[in-house]
Amino acid sequence: MPFPTLTSRRSWLLAGGILASAGLGATAVAGPAWATSASSAPVPISAVTTAAVGGSAARPAQKASSSLAAAKARIEKRIDALVTRIDRATGPAENDPNLAGLVGQLSGLRQQLVDLRKQVAAASDLKTLRSEVQAEVKSVRSDTALQEVAVVLRADRLSVTLGKVGDRVPAIEARLTAAQSRGTDTSQASAALADLQSKLADAQGKLSGLAQNVLSGATSPADARTALQAAQADAKAV
């Protein structure tokens, strides 16, 4: 007779195992010789069950390993973003006399993050990542020195931008005066320029003394951000 296919062989072996476990014996099933031969004894149900359970037990471990890897990737991404943020702030801070005292703190925060990244790579369980590492990342992100530097640098950049706009006002006024001398009606242009100067003054007023107040502790970084947003709104309207 032709050799049985793999599917039929498994079916006969499983049937023989079921009958054997029920005490009926493999001979109760009339099947081909290979199903009951000594070299191809029926597979007990216990063996089939054990194999299935073993496969199921491996899945939670694989899932845990995958979750750990994903958590590490997320935390490392946050750490890298913070390091980049610190690096971008350190250069300008070194050139700003007002921020000279914070440069050392920024350097310390950066080293803390570098060490933390090594800790993430060595972590072997999610509990450690969530209870220790994530808390430290949040601590660095909310560090007062980092927030103060960020706010002061934003205020400086906006102040420079507003200053450049203000530098153009005299040239605009000169052109309007020349146009008036030629008999041109400049009433609308003059009104627009006056409106621009008013909004420019408002924005500059919101920035005046802001950096010093933040560094002295008179204004919190959160309140300074609110003032910056208001100044930026005025600047956009210019």
Secondary structure, 3 states (H helix, E strand, C coil): CCCCCHHHHHHHHHHHHHHHHCCCCHHHCCCCHHHHCHHHCCCCHHHHHHHHHHHHHHHHHHHHHHHHHHHHHHHHHHHHHHHHHHHHHHHHHHCCHHHHHHHHHHHHHHHHHHHHHHHHHHCCCHHHHHHHHHHHHHHHHCCHHHHHHHHHHHHHHHHHHHHHHHHCHHHHHHHHHHHHHCCCCCHHHHHHHHHHHHHHHHHHHHHCCHHHHHHHCCCCHHHHHHHHHHHHHHHHHC
